Amino acid sequence: MSPMGGHPDKGRSGVDEPPGASTLERPSRQLPSGRHGLPRQYVVDNQRERILAAVMQAVSASSYAETTVGDIITGARLSRRTFYEHFDGKEDCFIAAYDAAIEAALHTTRELTAGGESFAVKIRLVLERLVENVVAAPDFAHSCMVEVVAAGPWALQRRDEAMRTFAALLRDLGQPETADEVTVPPLAAELVVGGLHEMVSARLVQGRADALGEELDQMIYCALVPFCGHARAEALSRGATA
């Protein structure tokens, strides 16, 4: 329900908490030049985070196809040699940044749905956060949700894996509230996640990310209706956005 293998272990930041969108949008602080006495691992992690932020910024500024390694190292304020110590090239770097963004989205989704709230409330919480993040950072969201299509087969594989993971999370949210007996089709979760992804992607391509705020109640309804039926989904979506 959010906006993310041939490169094993790529996209791992090496820290306990996955980096959020804000981390990838804004490069880490540049380290002081010369002797600074900082631990080597701290330096390596700082360099990697700056590169991941820089590739997303570069892709946001133009497109994946037009972004070059030169754009990335300029944004990260690092040398070409340092870049290639971390990544094999632009594709490897972008996939790592995409993986980090998806890991953060999954982390947030699990946190939002870990409580004892009802199925409908969990759906509302996830979609509200999705819309909030996309509206706040549409360029970053465009890189993750739209430009990933241009990043090659490995990136598409990562996206498909992410969609399946979010669909599994949706299936595991608990028992939907139903007014009548509803037989949920096995493909419902995949269709909901895929439909929401395409709908948000379309708004980003159209430059209309702000419209998502006005469409949130409809998004909630569409996410609920396969599980709860029309009457219950309509009532729950109205209550969720009131």
C-alpha positions in Angstrom: 0.0 0.0 0.0 3.0 2.2 0.0 5.0 4.0 -2.6 9.6 -0.5 -3.3 17.1 -10.0 -6.7 19.9 -9.9 -8.3 22.0 -7.6 -6.1 22.2 -9.5 -2.7 22.5 -7.3 0.4 22.4 -4.1 -1.6 20.4 -1.2 -0.1 21.3 -2.0 3.5 22.4 1.0 5.4 24.2 -0.9 8.1 22.2 0.8 10.9 19.5 -0.6 13.1 16.8 1.9 12.0 16.1 2.1 8.2 16.7 5.5 6.7 13.4 7.4 6.1 12.5 9.5 3.1 13.9 12.6 4.8 17.3 10.9 5.1 17.5 10.1 1.4 16.2 13.5 0.4 18.8 15.4 2.3 22.4 14.2 2.2 24.2 13.6 5.5 26.5 16.4 6.7 29.8 16.5 5.0 32.7 15.3 7.1 35.5 17.7 8.0 38.5 17.5 5.7 41.9 16.3 6.9 42.4 14.3 10.1 39.2 14.1 12.1 39.7 11.0 14.2 36.2 9.6 13.3 35.8 5.8 13.3 36.3 4.3 9.8 32.8 2.7 9.9 31.2 6.1 10.7 32.9 7.6 7.7 31.9 4.7 5.4 28.2 4.9 6.6 28.2 8.7 6.1 29.6 8.4 2.6 27.0 5.8 1.7 24.1 7.8 3.0 25.3 10.9 1.1 25.5 8.9 -2.1 22.0 7.4 -1.6 20.5 10.8 -0.9 22.4 12.3 -3.9 21.1 9.7 -6.4 17.5 10.3 -5.4 18.0 14.1 -5.6 19.6 13.8 -9.0 16.9 11.5 -10.4 14.2 13.9 -8.9 15.9 16.9 -10.6 15.8 15.3 -14.1 15.1 11.6 -14.6 16.8 8.3 -14.1 17.8 8.1 -17.8 19.5 11.6 -17.7 21.2 11.1 -14.3 24.9 10.4 -14.5 27.5 9.2 -12.0 28.9 12.7 -12.3 25.6 14.2 -11.1 25.6 11.8 -8.1 29.1 12.5 -6.9 28.6 16.2 -7.3 25.5 16.1 -5.1 27.2 13.8 -2.6 30.4 16.0 -2.6 32.5 12.9 -2.9 35.1 11.7 -5.4 34.4 9.3 -8.2 36.8 6.8 -6.6 34.8 6.9 -3.4 31.6 6.3 -5.3 32.9 3.2 -6.9 34.2 1.9 -3.5 30.5 1.7 -2.6 28.7 0.9 -5.8 29.3 -0.6 -9.2 27.5 2.1 -11.1 24.3 4.2 -11.4 21.9 1.3 -11.5 23.5 -0.4 -8.5 23.3 2.9 -6.6 19.7 3.7 -7.5 18.6 0.2 -6.5 20.3 0.6 -3.2 18.5 3.9 -2.6 15.2 2.4 -3.7 15.7 -0.6 -1.3 16.4 1.8 1.5 13.2 3.8 0.8 11.1 0.6 0.7 12.7 -0.7 3.8 11.7 2.6 5.6 8.2 2.4 4.2 7.8 -1.2 5.3 9.1 -0.3 8.8 6.6 2.6 9.0 3.7 0.4 7.8 4.5 -2.3 10.4 4.6 0.3 13.1 1.3 1.9 12.1 -0.5 -1.5 12.0 1.0 -3.1 15.0 -1.6 -2.0 17.5 -5.0 -3.3 18.3 -7.0 -1.0 16.0 -9.6 -2.3 13.6 -8.9 -3.3 10.0 -10.4 0.0 8.7 -8.4 2.1 11.1 -5.2 0.4 10.1 -6.0 1.0 6.4 -6.7 4.7 7.2 -3.4 5.1 9.1 -1.3 3.6 6.3 -3.0 5.6 3.5 -3.0 8.8 5.5 0.8 8.5 6.0 1.3 7.5 2.3 -0.6 10.6 1.1 1.2 12.8 3.7 4.6 11.7 2.5 3.8 12.0 -1.2 2.3 15.4 -0.8 5.3 16.6 1.3 7.9 15.2 -1.0 6.5 14.6 -4.5 9.9 14.6 -6.3 11.2 11.9 -4.0 8.0 9.9 -4.4 8.3 10.3 -8.2 11.8 8.8 -8.1 10.6 5.8 -6.1 7.3 5.1 -7.8 7.7 6.3 -11.4 11.4 6.5 -12.3 12.0 2.9 -10.9 10.4 1.7 -14.1 13.3 3.1 -16.1 16.0 1.7 -13.9 16.2 -1.7 -15.6 15.1 -5.3 -14.8 16.7 -5.5 -11.4 14.8 -2.4 -10.2 11.6 -3.8 -11.6 12.2 -7.0 -9.7 12.7 -5.0 -6.5 9.5 -3.2 -7.1 7.6 -6.4 -7.7 9.0 -7.9 -4.5 8.0 -4.8 -2.6 4.4 -4.9 -4.0 4.1 -8.6 -2.9 5.4 -7.7 0.5 2.9 -4.9 1.0 0.1 -7.2 -0.3 1.1 -9.8 2.3 1.0 -7.1 5.0 -2.5 -6.1 3.9 -3.7 -9.7 4.1 -2.3 -10.0 7.6 -4.0 -6.8 9.0 -6.7 -8.8 10.7 -10.4 -9.6 10.3 -12.2 -6.9 8.2 -15.4 -5.5 9.6 -18.3 -6.7 7.5 -22.0 -6.0 7.6 -22.8 -9.0 5.4 -21.0 -12.2 4.5 -18.2 -11.2 2.1 -16.1 -13.7 0.3 -12.7 -12.0 -0.3 -11.1 -13.0 -3.6 -7.5 -14.4 -3.2 -6.2 -11.6 -5.4 -7.8 -8.8 -3.6 -4.8 -7.7 -1.6 -2.6 -7.6 -4.7 -5.2 -5.7 -6.7 -5.6 -3.1 -3.9 -1.9 -2.5 -3.5 -1.3 -2.5 -7.3 -4.2 -0.2 -7.9 -3.2 2.3 -5.2 0.4 2.3 -6.5 -0.7 3.0 -10.1 -3.2 5.7 -9.0 -0.6 7.6 -6.9 2.0 7.2 -9.7 -0.5 8.7 -12.1 -1.0 11.8 -9.9 2.8 12.2 -9.7 3.2 12.0 -13.5 0.4 14.5 -13.8 2.1 16.9 -11.3 -1.1 16.6 -9.1 0.3 15.1 -5.9 -1.8 17.7 -3.9 -5.0 16.1 -5.3 -4.3 13.0 -3.2 -5.4 14.8 -0.1 -8.9 15.4 -1.6 -9.0 11.8 -2.8 -8.0 10.1 0.4 -11.6 9.1 1.3 -12.0 7.4 -2.1 -8.7 5.7 -1.7 -9.8 4.3 1.7 -13.1 3.2 0.2 -11.4 1.4 -2.7 -9.0 -0.3 -0.3 -11.8 -1.5 2.0 -14.5 -2.5 -0.5 -13.1 -5.9 -1.5 -12.8 -6.9 2.1 -15.9 -5.3 3.7 -18.4 -4.9 0.9 -19.9 -1.7 -0.5 -22.2 -0.6 2.3 -19.6 -1.2 5.1 -16.7 0.2 3.1 -18.7 3.4 2.5 -19.5 3.8 6.1 -16.0 3.0 7.3 -14.3 5.3 4.8 -16.6 8.2 5.8 -15.9 7.6 9.5 -12.2 7.2 8.9 -11.8 10.6 7.2 -14.2 12.5 9.5 
